[in-house]
Amino acid sequence: MLLWLTAAEQKPFIVKIIEPPRDPTGLSEVIVQAIGFTGAVTLAAVLLGVLMAAVLFWIRSRRPLDH
């Protein structure tokens, strides 16, 4: 009798099944994403290099040569 009462008090579990997010499955999509990240890093490096060159050129032009 006690087992029947505890079974009646339990609420059912409701599981909602959703579709998983879509991952890049094709090789072309993976390559495009990798090139995008590499391009961003390369562009940042080039811009920082140009900025550093401009700063060094400006500092050098403000000081006369000691020789």
PDB file of N, H, CA, C and O in Angstrom:
ATOM      1  N   MET A   1       0.816  -1.193   0.000  1.00  0.00           N
ATOM      2  CA  MET A   1       0.000   0.000   0.000  1.00  0.00           C
ATOM      3  C   MET A   1       0.867   1.267   0.000  1.00  0.00           C
ATOM      4  O   MET A   1       0.575   2.218  -0.725  1.00  0.00           O
ATOM      5  N   LEU A   2       1.939   1.279   0.820  1.00  0.00           N
ATOM      6  H   LEU A   2       2.175   0.506   1.409  1.00  0.00           H
ATOM      7  CA  LEU A   2       2.818   2.444   0.913  1.00  0.00           C
ATOM      8  C   LEU A   2       3.529   2.688  -0.422  1.00  0.00           C
ATOM      9  O   LEU A   2       3.691   3.843  -0.816  1.00  0.00           O
ATOM     10  N   LEU A   3       3.944   1.665  -1.109  1.00  0.00           N
ATOM     11  H   LEU A   3       3.812   0.727  -0.789  1.00  0.00           H
ATOM     12  CA  LEU A   3       4.602   1.796  -2.404  1.00  0.00           C
ATOM     13  C   LEU A   3       3.671   2.427  -3.429  1.00  0.00           C
ATOM     14  O   LEU A   3       4.112   3.238  -4.243  1.00  0.00           O
ATOM     15  N   TRP A   4       2.440   2.084  -3.406  1.00  0.00           N
ATOM     16  H   TRP A   4       2.081   1.425  -2.745  1.00  0.00           H
ATOM     17  CA  TRP A   4       1.460   2.651  -4.337  1.00  0.00           C
ATOM     18  C   TRP A   4       1.277   4.144  -4.093  1.00  0.00           C
ATOM     19  O   TRP A   4       1.108   4.880  -5.066  1.00  0.00           O
ATOM     20  N   LEU A   5       1.300   4.640  -2.851  1.00  0.00           N
ATOM     21  H   LEU A   5       1.437   4.042  -2.061  1.00  0.00           H
ATOM     22  CA  LEU A   5       1.139   6.055  -2.531  1.00  0.00           C
ATOM     23  C   LEU A   5       2.348   6.883  -2.992  1.00  0.00           C
ATOM     24  O   LEU A   5       2.172   7.986  -3.509  1.00  0.00           O
ATOM     25  N   THR A   6       3.561   6.370  -2.814  1.00  0.00           N
ATOM     26  H   THR A   6       3.704   5.473  -2.394  1.00  0.00           H
ATOM     27  CA  THR A   6       4.753   7.118  -3.243  1.00  0.00           C
ATOM     28  C   THR A   6       4.834   7.192  -4.761  1.00  0.00           C
ATOM     29  O   THR A   6       5.312   8.190  -5.301  1.00  0.00           O
ATOM     30  N   ALA A   7       4.390   6.187  -5.439  1.00  0.00           N
ATOM     31  H   ALA A   7       4.001   5.377  -5.000  1.00  0.00           H
ATOM     32  CA  ALA A   7       4.401   6.201  -6.895  1.00  0.00           C
ATOM     33  C   ALA A   7       3.388   7.199  -7.435  1.00  0.00           C
ATOM     34  O   ALA A   7       3.614   7.795  -8.488  1.00  0.00           O
ATOM     35  N   ALA A   8       2.294   7.389  -6.746  1.00  0.00           N
ATOM     36  H   ALA A   8       2.110   6.905  -5.890  1.00  0.00           H
ATOM     37  CA  ALA A   8       1.268   8.313  -7.205  1.00  0.00           C
ATOM     38  C   ALA A   8       1.673   9.769  -6.980  1.00  0.00           C
ATOM     39  O   ALA A   8       1.165  10.647  -7.677  1.00  0.00           O
ATOM     40  N   GLU A   9       2.572  10.060  -6.030  1.00  0.00           N
ATOM     41  H   GLU A   9       2.985   9.346  -5.464  1.00  0.00           H
ATOM     42  CA  GLU A   9       2.974  11.420  -5.711  1.00  0.00           C
ATOM     43  C   GLU A   9       4.051  11.955  -6.658  1.00  0.00           C
ATOM     44  O   GLU A   9       4.230  13.170  -6.745  1.00  0.00           O
ATOM     45  N   GLN A  10       4.752  11.109  -7.350  1.00  0.00           N
ATOM     46  H   GLN A  10       4.607  10.122  -7.279  1.00  0.00           H
ATOM     47  CA  GLN A  10       5.843  11.560  -8.221  1.00  0.00           C
ATOM     48  C   GLN A  10       5.285  12.251  -9.460  1.00  0.00           C
ATOM     49  O   GLN A  10       4.277  11.833 -10.030  1.00  0.00           O
ATOM     50  N   LYS A  11       5.976  13.327  -9.861  1.00  0.00           N
ATOM     51  H   LYS A  11       6.795  13.666  -9.397  1.00  0.00           H
ATOM     52  CA  LYS A  11       5.576  14.030 -11.081  1.00  0.00           C
ATOM     53  C   LYS A  11       6.426  13.504 -12.240  1.00  0.00           C
ATOM     54  O   LYS A  11       7.584  13.135 -12.044  1.00  0.00           O
ATOM     55  N   PRO A  12       5.867  13.470 -13.414  1.00  0.00           N
ATOM     56  CA  PRO A  12       6.640  12.949 -14.559  1.00  0.00           C
ATOM     57  C   PRO A  12       7.709  13.942 -15.006  1.00  0.00           C
ATOM     58  O   PRO A  12       7.555  15.153 -14.848  1.00  0.00           O
ATOM     59  N   PHE A  13       8.778  13.416 -15.559  1.00  0.00           N
ATOM     60  H   PHE A  13       8.903  12.433 -15.687  1.00  0.00           H
ATOM     61  CA  PHE A  13       9.826  14.231 -16.158  1.00  0.00           C
ATOM     62  C   PHE A  13       9.423  14.591 -17.575  1.00  0.00           C
ATOM     63  O   PHE A  13       8.997  13.731 -18.346  1.00  0.00           O
ATOM     64  N   ILE A  14       9.557  15.854 -17.914  1.00  0.00           N
ATOM     65  H   ILE A  14       9.903  16.553 -17.288  1.00  0.00           H
ATOM     66  CA  ILE A  14       9.250  16.284 -19.273  1.00  0.00           C
ATOM     67  C   ILE A  14      10.563  16.708 -19.921  1.00  0.00           C
ATOM     68  O   ILE A  14      11.237  17.617 -19.435  1.00  0.00           O
ATOM     69  N   VAL A  15      10.915  16.065 -20.992  1.00  0.00           N
ATOM     70  H   VAL A  15      10.368  15.327 -21.387  1.00  0.00           H
ATOM     71  CA  VAL A  15      12.166  16.341 -21.695  1.00  0.00           C
ATOM     72  C   VAL A  15      11.825  16.985 -23.032  1.00  0.00           C
ATOM     73  O   VAL A  15      11.087  16.425 -23.843  1.00  0.00           O
ATOM     74  N   LYS A  16      12.375  18.164 -23.241  1.00  0.00           N
ATOM     75  H   LYS A  16      12.975  18.619 -22.583  1.00  0.00           H
ATOM     76  CA  LYS A  16      12.150  18.855 -24.508  1.00  0.00           C
ATOM     77  C   LYS A  16      13.363  18.614 -25.400  1.00  0.00           C
ATOM     78  O   LYS A  16      14.485  18.970 -25.041  1.00  0.00           O
ATOM     79  N   ILE A  17      13.139  18.019 -26.538  1.00  0.00           N
ATOM     80  H   ILE A  17      12.228  17.730 -26.829  1.00  0.00           H
ATOM     81  CA  ILE A  17      14.219  17.711 -27.467  1.00  0.00           C
ATOM     82  C   ILE A  17      14.315  18.860 -28.468  1.00  0.00           C
ATOM     83  O   ILE A  17      13.363  19.169 -29.184  1.00  0.00           O
ATOM     84  N   ILE A  18      15.500  19.483 -28.496  1.00  0.00           N
ATOM     85  H   ILE A  18      16.274  19.232 -27.914  1.00  0.00           H
ATOM     86  CA  ILE A  18      15.728  20.587 -29.428  1.00  0.00           C
ATOM     87  C   ILE A  18      16.810  20.191 -30.416  1.00  0.00           C
ATOM     88  O   ILE A  18      17.603  19.283 -30.166  1.00  0.00           O
ATOM     89  N   GLU A  19      16.826  20.876 -31.523  1.00  0.00           N
ATOM     90  H   GLU A  19      16.182  21.614 -31.726  1.00  0.00           H
ATOM     91  CA  GLU A  19      17.837  20.608 -32.543  1.00  0.00           C
ATOM     92  C   GLU A  19      19.162  21.253 -32.118  1.00  0.00           C
ATOM     93  O   GLU A  19      19.174  22.423 -31.733  1.00  0.00           O
ATOM     94  N   PRO A  20      20.263  20.522 -32.179  1.00  0.00           N
ATOM     95  CA  PRO A  20      21.549  21.098 -31.762  1.00  0.00           C
ATOM     96  C   PRO A  20      21.981  22.209 -32.722  1.00  0.00           C
ATOM     97  O   PRO A  20      21.583  22.213 -33.887  1.00  0.00           O
ATOM     98  N   PRO A  21      22.790  23.147 -32.238  1.00  0.00           N
ATOM     99  CA  PRO A  21      23.267  24.201 -33.133  1.00  0.00           C
ATOM    100  C   PRO A  21      24.103  23.620 -34.262  1.00  0.00           C
ATOM    101  O   PRO A  21      24.806  22.625 -34.087  1.00  0.00           O
ATOM    102  N   ARG A  22      24.015  24.250 -35.408  1.00  0.00           N
ATOM    103  H   ARG A  22      23.444  25.059 -35.550  1.00  0.00           H
ATOM    104  CA  ARG A  22      24.693  23.744 -36.603  1.00  0.00           C
ATOM    105  C   ARG A  22      26.162  24.115 -36.556  1.00  0.00           C
ATOM    106  O   ARG A  22      26.509  25.291 -36.443  1.00  0.00           O
ATOM    107  N   ASP A  23      27.010  23.133 -36.642  1.00  0.00           N
ATOM    108  H   ASP A  23      26.728  22.178 -36.734  1.00  0.00           H
ATOM    109  CA  ASP A  23      28.453  23.342 -36.685  1.00  0.00           C
ATOM    110  C   ASP A  23      28.924  23.286 -38.133  1.00  0.00           C
ATOM    111  O   ASP A  23      28.284  22.658 -38.976  1.00  0.00           O
ATOM    112  N   PRO A  24      30.057  23.951 -38.421  1.00  0.00           N
ATOM    113  CA  PRO A  24      30.579  23.830 -39.789  1.00  0.00           C
ATOM    114  C   PRO A  24      30.967  22.388 -40.064  1.00  0.00           C
ATOM    115  O   PRO A  24      31.828  21.815 -39.396  1.00  0.00           O
ATOM    116  N   THR A  25      30.326  21.831 -41.041  1.00  0.00           N
ATOM    117  H   THR A  25      29.627  22.297 -41.584  1.00  0.00           H
ATOM    118  CA  THR A  25      30.565  20.421 -41.317  1.00  0.00           C
ATOM    119  C   THR A  25      31.459  20.220 -42.524  1.00  0.00           C
ATOM    120  O   THR A  25      32.200  19.239 -42.598  1.00  0.00           O
ATOM    121  N   GLY A  26      31.393  21.143 -43.469  1.00  0.00           N
ATOM    122  H   GLY A  26      30.791  21.940 -43.408  1.00  0.00           H
ATOM    123  CA  GLY A  26      32.184  20.971 -44.668  1.00  0.00           C
ATOM    124  C   GLY A  26      33.595  21.511 -44.499  1.00  0.00           C
ATOM    125  O   GLY A  26      33.840  22.411 -43.696  1.00  0.00           O
ATOM    126  N   LEU A  27      34.498  20.959 -45.250  1.00  0.00           N
ATOM    127  H   LEU A  27      34.300  20.228 -45.903  1.00  0.00           H
ATOM    128  CA  LEU A  27      35.887  21.396 -45.197  1.00  0.00           C
ATOM    129  C   LEU A  27      36.014  22.843 -45.650  1.00  0.00           C
ATOM    130  O   LEU A  27      36.829  23.593 -45.113  1.00  0.00           O
ATOM    131  N   SER A  28      35.221  23.236 -46.627  1.00  0.00           N
ATOM    132  H   SER A  28      34.559  22.627 -47.064  1.00  0.00           H
ATOM    133  CA  SER A  28      35.298  24.610 -47.125  1.00  0.00           C
ATOM    134  C   SER A  28      34.900  25.621 -46.047  1.00  0.00           C
ATOM    135  O   SER A  28      35.512  26.685 -45.952  1.00  0.00           O
ATOM    136  N   GLU A  29      33.896  25.309 -45.242  1.00  0.00           N
ATOM    137  H   GLU A  29      33.399  24.445 -45.319  1.00  0.00           H
ATOM    138  CA  GLU A  29      33.482  26.218 -44.172  1.00  0.00           C
ATOM    139  C   GLU A  29      34.565  26.352 -43.107  1.00  0.00           C
ATOM    140  O   GLU A  29      34.791  27.444 -42.586  1.00  0.00           O
ATOM    141  N   VAL A  30      35.228  25.257 -42.787  1.00  0.00           N
ATOM    142  H   VAL A  30      35.043  24.370 -43.211  1.00  0.00           H
ATOM    143  CA  VAL A  30      36.316  25.297 -41.807  1.00  0.00           C
ATOM    144  C   VAL A  30      37.469  26.136 -42.338  1.00  0.00           C
ATOM    145  O   VAL A  30      38.050  26.922 -41.589  1.00  0.00           O
ATOM    146  N   ILE A  31      37.810  25.987 -43.608  1.00  0.00           N
ATOM    147  H   ILE A  31      37.338  25.349 -44.216  1.00  0.00           H
ATOM    148  CA  ILE A  31      38.911  26.748 -44.204  1.00  0.00           C
ATOM    149  C   ILE A  31      38.576  28.230 -44.247  1.00  0.00           C
ATOM    150  O   ILE A  31      39.441  29.058 -43.964  1.00  0.00           O
ATOM    151  N   VAL A  32      37.352  28.583 -44.590  1.00  0.00           N
ATOM    152  H   VAL A  32      36.649  27.910 -44.820  1.00  0.00           H
ATOM    153  CA  VAL A  32      36.952  29.993 -44.635  1.00  0.00           C
ATOM    154  C   VAL A  32      37.048  30.619 -43.244  1.00  0.00           C
ATOM    155  O   VAL A  32      37.509  31.753 -43.115  1.00  0.00           O
ATOM    156  N   GLN A  33      36.627  29.913 -42.217  1.00  0.00           N
ATOM    157  H   GLN A  33      36.251  28.992 -42.322  1.00  0.00           H
ATOM    158  CA  GLN A  33      36.725  30.440 -40.860  1.00  0.00           C
ATOM    159  C   GLN A  33      38.177  30.584 -40.429  1.00  0.00           C
ATOM    160  O   GLN A  33      38.523  31.565 -39.771  1.00  0.00           O
ATOM    161  N   ALA A  34      39.028  29.640 -40.781  1.00  0.00           N
ATOM    162  H   ALA A  34      38.746  28.843 -41.315  1.00  0.00           H
ATOM    163  CA  ALA A  34      40.438  29.718 -40.406  1.00  0.00           C
ATOM    164  C   ALA A  34      41.134  30.877 -41.114  1.00  0.00           C
ATOM    165  O   ALA A  34      41.937  31.585 -40.509  1.00  0.00           O
ATOM    166  N   ILE A  35      40.827  31.068 -42.391  1.00  0.00           N
ATOM    167  H   ILE A  35      40.174  30.493 -42.883  1.00  0.00           H
ATOM    168  CA  ILE A  35      41.426  32.173 -43.139  1.00  0.00           C
ATOM    169  C   ILE A  35      40.932  33.505 -42.590  1.00  0.00           C
ATOM    170  O   ILE A  35      41.690  34.473 -42.549  1.00  0.00           O
ATOM    171  N   GLY A  36      39.684  33.568 -42.172  1.00  0.00           N
ATOM    172  H   GLY A  36      39.067  32.781 -42.205  1.00  0.00           H
ATOM    173  CA  GLY A  36      39.153  34.788 -41.581  1.00  0.00           C
ATOM    174  C   GLY A  36      39.900  35.169 -40.319  1.00  0.00           C
ATOM    175  O   GLY A  36      40.245  36.337 -40.139  1.00  0.00           O
ATOM    176  N   PHE A  37      40.158  34.215 -39.443  1.00  0.00           N
ATOM    177  H   PHE A  37      39.879  33.267 -39.589  1.00  0.00           H
ATOM    178  CA  PHE A  37      40.896  34.485 -38.205  1.00  0.00           C
ATOM    179  C   PHE A  37      42.348  34.839 -38.511  1.00  0.00           C
ATOM    180  O   PHE A  37      42.897  35.775 -37.930  1.00  0.00           O
ATOM    181  N   THR A  38      42.966  34.096 -39.418  1.00  0.00           N
ATOM    182  H   THR A  38      42.520  33.336 -39.890  1.00  0.00           H
ATOM    183  CA  THR A  38      44.354  34.370 -39.778  1.00  0.00           C
ATOM    184  C   THR A  38      44.477  35.733 -40.438  1.00  0.00           C
ATOM    185  O   THR A  38      45.440  36.458 -40.187  1.00  0.00           O
ATOM    186  N   GLY A  39      43.519  36.088 -41.276  1.00  0.00           N
ATOM    187  H   GLY A  39      42.737  35.499 -41.481  1.00  0.00           H
ATOM    188  CA  GLY A  39      43.540  37.397 -41.917  1.00  0.00           C
ATOM    189  C   GLY A  39      43.427  38.523 -40.908  1.00  0.00           C
ATOM    190  O   GLY A  39      44.097  39.547 -41.047  1.00  0.00           O
ATOM    191  N   ALA A  40      42.599  38.354 -39.904  1.00  0.00           N
ATOM    192  H   ALA A  40      42.055  37.522 -39.791  1.00  0.00           H
ATOM    193  CA  ALA A  40      42.444  39.381 -38.870  1.00  0.00           C
ATOM    194  C   ALA A  40      43.734  39.549 -38.076  1.00  0.00           C
ATOM    195  O   ALA A  40      44.138  40.675 -37.786  1.00  0.00           O
ATOM    196  N   VAL A  41      44.380  38.453 -37.723  1.00  0.00           N
ATOM    197  H   VAL A  41      44.051  37.538 -37.958  1.00  0.00           H
ATOM    198  CA  VAL A  41      45.636  38.519 -36.975  1.00  0.00           C
ATOM    199  C   VAL A  41      46.726  39.148 -37.839  1.00  0.00           C
ATOM    200  O   VAL A  41      47.512  39.957 -37.346  1.00  0.00           O
ATOM    201  N   THR A  42      46.784  38.788 -39.112  1.00  0.00           N
ATOM    202  H   THR A  42      46.146  38.130 -39.512  1.00  0.00           H
ATOM    203  CA  THR A  42      47.783  39.354 -40.018  1.00  0.00           C
ATOM    204  C   THR A  42      47.561  40.849 -40.205  1.00  0.00           C
ATOM    205  O   THR A  42      48.521  41.619 -40.179  1.00  0.00           O
ATOM    206  N   LEU A  43      46.331  41.267 -40.390  1.00  0.00           N
ATOM    207  H   LEU A  43      45.551  40.641 -40.411  1.00  0.00           H
ATOM    208  CA  LEU A  43      46.023  42.684 -40.542  1.00  0.00           C
ATOM    209  C   LEU A  43      46.413  43.468 -39.292  1.00  0.00           C
ATOM    210  O   LEU A  43      46.964  44.564 -39.395  1.00  0.00           O
ATOM    211  N   ALA A  44      46.134  42.918 -38.122  1.00  0.00           N
ATOM    212  H   ALA A  44      45.686  42.028 -38.039  1.00  0.00           H
ATOM    213  CA  ALA A  44      46.519  43.582 -36.874  1.00  0.00           C
ATOM    214  C   ALA A  44      48.037  43.713 -36.776  1.00  0.00           C
ATOM    215  O   ALA A  44      48.532  44.751 -36.337  1.00  0.00           O
ATOM    216  N   ALA A  45      48.783  42.688 -37.173  1.00  0.00           N
ATOM    217  H   ALA A  45      48.381  41.845 -37.530  1.00  0.00           H
ATOM    218  CA  ALA A  45      50.240  42.734 -37.120  1.00  0.00           C
ATOM    219  C   ALA A  45      50.796  43.774 -38.084  1.00  0.00           C
ATOM    220  O   ALA A  45      51.732  44.498 -37.745  1.00  0.00           O
ATOM    221  N   VAL A  46      50.230  43.851 -39.273  1.00  0.00           N
ATOM    222  H   VAL A  46      49.470  43.262 -39.548  1.00  0.00           H
ATOM    223  CA  VAL A  46      50.689  44.833 -40.257  1.00  0.00           C
ATOM    224  C   VAL A  46      50.409  46.254 -39.765  1.00  0.00           C
ATOM    225  O   VAL A  46      51.265  47.131 -39.874  1.00  0.00           O
ATOM    226  N   LEU A  47      49.226  46.477 -39.230  1.00  0.00           N
ATOM    227  H   LEU A  47      48.529  45.765 -39.142  1.00  0.00           H
ATOM    228  CA  LEU A  47      48.884  47.816 -38.734  1.00  0.00           C
ATOM    229  C   LEU A  47      49.774  48.222 -37.561  1.00  0.00           C
ATOM    230  O   LEU A  47      50.210  49.370 -37.482  1.00  0.00           O
ATOM    231  N   LEU A  48      50.044  47.293 -36.660  1.00  0.00           N
ATOM    232  H   LEU A  48      49.690  46.360 -36.725  1.00  0.00           H
ATOM    233  CA  LEU A  48      50.939  47.606 -35.547  1.00  0.00           C
ATOM    234  C   LEU A  48      52.359  47.864 -36.040  1.00  0.00           C
ATOM    235  O   LEU A  48      53.053  48.717 -35.486  1.00  0.00           O
ATOM    236  N   GLY A  49      52.800  47.151 -37.060  1.00  0.00           N
ATOM    237  H   GLY A  49      52.237  46.459 -37.510  1.00  0.00           H
ATOM    238  CA  GLY A  49      54.123  47.383 -37.640  1.00  0.00           C
ATOM    239  C   GLY A  49      54.230  48.755 -38.274  1.00  0.00           C
ATOM    240  O   GLY A  49      55.233  49.447 -38.100  1.00  0.00           O
ATOM    241  N   VAL A  50      53.203  49.150 -39.009  1.00  0.00           N
ATOM    242  H   VAL A  50      52.388  48.587 -39.150  1.00  0.00           H
ATOM    243  CA  VAL A  50      53.200  50.484 -39.625  1.00  0.00           C
ATOM    244  C   VAL A  50      53.184  51.570 -38.545  1.00  0.00           C
ATOM    245  O   VAL A  50      53.881  52.577 -38.669  1.00  0.00           O
ATOM    246  N   LEU A  51      52.407  51.373 -37.509  1.00  0.00           N
ATOM    247  H   LEU A  51      51.841  50.555 -37.408  1.00  0.00           H
ATOM    248  CA  LEU A  51      52.352  52.338 -36.414  1.00  0.00           C
ATOM    249  C   LEU A  51      53.709  52.456 -35.718  1.00  0.00           C
ATOM    250  O   LEU A  51      54.161  53.562 -35.424  1.00  0.00           O
ATOM    251  N   MET A  52      54.347  51.338 -35.458  1.00  0.00           N
ATOM    252  H   MET A  52      53.979  50.439 -35.696  1.00  0.00           H
ATOM    253  CA  MET A  52      55.662  51.354 -34.817  1.00  0.00           C
ATOM    254  C   MET A  52      56.695  52.026 -35.712  1.00  0.00           C
ATOM    255  O   MET A  52      57.532  52.785 -35.222  1.00  0.00           O
ATOM    256  N   ALA A  53      56.650  51.762 -37.002  1.00  0.00           N
ATOM    257  H   ALA A  53      55.971  51.146 -37.399  1.00  0.00           H
ATOM    258  CA  ALA A  53      57.587  52.401 -37.930  1.00  0.00           C
ATOM    259  C   ALA A  53      57.375  53.913 -37.946  1.00  0.00           C
ATOM    260  O   ALA A  53      58.343  54.673 -37.976  1.00  0.00           O
ATOM    261  N   ALA A  54      56.124  54.350 -37.927  1.00  0.00           N
ATOM    262  H   ALA A  54      55.338  53.732 -37.903  1.00  0.00           H
ATOM    263  CA  ALA A  54      55.844  55.787 -37.919  1.00  0.00           C
ATOM    264  C   ALA A  54      56.345  56.438 -36.643  1.00  0.00           C
ATOM    265  O   ALA A  54      56.901  57.535 -36.685  1.00  0.00           O
ATOM    266  N   VAL A  55      56.156  55.778 -35.512  1.00  0.00           N
ATOM    267  H   VAL A  55      55.704  54.887 -35.478  1.00  0.00           H
ATOM    268  CA  VAL A  55      56.638  56.329 -34.237  1.00  0.00           C
ATOM    269  C   VAL A  55      58.161  56.409 -34.240  1.00  0.00           C
ATOM    270  O   VAL A  55      58.722  57.427 -33.836  1.00  0.00           O
ATOM    271  N   LEU A  56      58.829  55.366 -34.683  1.00  0.00           N
ATOM    272  H   LEU A  56      58.373  54.539 -35.011  1.00  0.00           H
ATOM    273  CA  LEU A  56      60.291  55.377 -34.714  1.00  0.00           C
ATOM    274  C   LEU A  56      60.816  56.427 -35.696  1.00  0.00           C
ATOM    275  O   LEU A  56      61.805  57.102 -35.410  1.00  0.00           O
ATOM    276  N   PHE A  57      60.167  56.564 -36.841  1.00  0.00           N
ATOM    277  H   PHE A  57      59.364  56.015 -37.073  1.00  0.00           H
ATOM    278  CA  PHE A  57      60.575  57.571 -37.810  1.00  0.00           C
ATOM    279  C   PHE A  57      60.409  58.972 -37.228  1.00  0.00           C
ATOM    280  O   PHE A  57      61.276  59.826 -37.411  1.00  0.00           O
ATOM    281  N   TRP A  58      59.304  59.211 -36.532  1.00  0.00           N
ATOM    282  H   TRP A  58      58.600  58.517 -36.383  1.00  0.00           H
ATOM    283  CA  TRP A  58      59.050  60.516 -35.922  1.00  0.00           C
ATOM    284  C   TRP A  58      60.075  60.818 -34.830  1.00  0.00           C
ATOM    285  O   TRP A  58      60.587  61.934 -34.755  1.00  0.00           O
ATOM    286  N   ILE A  59      60.381  59.819 -33.973  1.00  0.00           N
ATOM    287  H   ILE A  59      59.964  58.912 -34.033  1.00  0.00           H
ATOM    288  CA  ILE A  59      61.386  60.019 -32.917  1.00  0.00           C
ATOM    289  C   ILE A  59      62.747  60.298 -33.535  1.00  0.00           C
ATOM    290  O   ILE A  59      63.468  61.180 -33.067  1.00  0.00           O
ATOM    291  N   ARG A  60      63.102  59.573 -34.560  1.00  0.00           N
ATOM    292  H   ARG A  60      62.516  58.857 -34.940  1.00  0.00           H
ATOM    293  CA  ARG A  60      64.413  59.736 -35.198  1.00  0.00           C
ATOM    294  C   ARG A  60      64.514  61.105 -35.868  1.00  0.00           C
ATOM    295  O   ARG A  60      65.590  61.704 -35.864  1.00  0.00           O
ATOM    296  N   SER A  61      63.435  61.610 -36.436  1.00  0.00           N
ATOM    297  H   SER A  61      62.562  61.124 -36.439  1.00  0.00           H
ATOM    298  CA  SER A  61      63.493  62.888 -37.139  1.00  0.00           C
ATOM    299  C   SER A  61      63.572  64.070 -36.165  1.00  0.00           C
ATOM    300  O   SER A  61      63.976  65.163 -36.561  1.00  0.00           O
ATOM    301  N   ARG A  62      63.201  63.871 -34.924  1.00  0.00           N
ATOM    302  H   ARG A  62      62.873  62.983 -34.602  1.00  0.00           H
ATOM    303  CA  ARG A  62      63.256  64.943 -33.924  1.00  0.00           C
ATOM    304  C   ARG A  62      64.643  65.108 -33.312  1.00  0.00           C
ATOM    305  O   ARG A  62      64.956  66.180 -32.794  1.00  0.00           O
ATOM    306  N   ARG A  63      65.461  64.096 -33.358  1.00  0.00           N
ATOM    307  H   ARG A  63      65.207  63.226 -33.779  1.00  0.00           H
ATOM    308  CA  ARG A  63      66.816  64.166 -32.806  1.00  0.00           C
ATOM    309  C   ARG A  63      67.843  64.289 -33.915  1.00  0.00           C
ATOM    310  O   ARG A  63      67.790  63.538 -34.889  1.00  0.00           O
ATOM    311  N   PRO A  64      68.761  65.205 -33.788  1.00  0.00           N
ATOM    312  CA  PRO A  64      69.828  65.271 -34.786  1.00  0.00           C
ATOM    313  C   PRO A  64      70.812  64.125 -34.594  1.00  0.00           C
ATOM    314  O   PRO A  64      70.922  63.557 -33.508  1.00  0.00           O
ATOM    315  N   LEU A  65      71.516  63.801 -35.657  1.00  0.00           N
ATOM    316  H   LEU A  65      71.427  64.262 -36.539  1.00  0.00           H
ATOM    317  CA  LEU A  65      72.510  62.745 -35.563  1.00  0.00           C
ATOM    318  C   LEU A  65      73.672  63.222 -34.698  1.00  0.00           C
ATOM    319  O   LEU A  65      74.084  64.376 -34.808  1.00  0.00           O
ATOM    320  N   ASP A  66      74.201  62.366 -33.850  1.00  0.00           N
ATOM    321  H   ASP A  66      73.866  61.428 -33.761  1.00  0.00           H
ATOM    322  CA  ASP A  66      75.314  62.726 -32.969  1.00  0.00           C
ATOM    323  C   ASP A  66      76.651  62.657 -33.674  1.00  0.00           C
ATOM    324  O   ASP A  66      77.643  63.123 -33.113  1.00  0.00           O
ATOM    325  N   HIS A  67      76.731  62.118 -34.836  1.00  0.00           N
ATOM    326  H   HIS A  67      75.925  61.739 -35.291  1.00  0.00           H
ATOM    327  CA  HIS A  67      78.024  61.933 -35.524  1.00  0.00           C
ATOM    328  C   HIS A  67      78.416  63.211 -36.218  1.00  0.00           C
ATOM    329  O   HIS A  67      79.469  63.270 -36.854  1.00  0.00           O
TER     330      HIS A  67
END
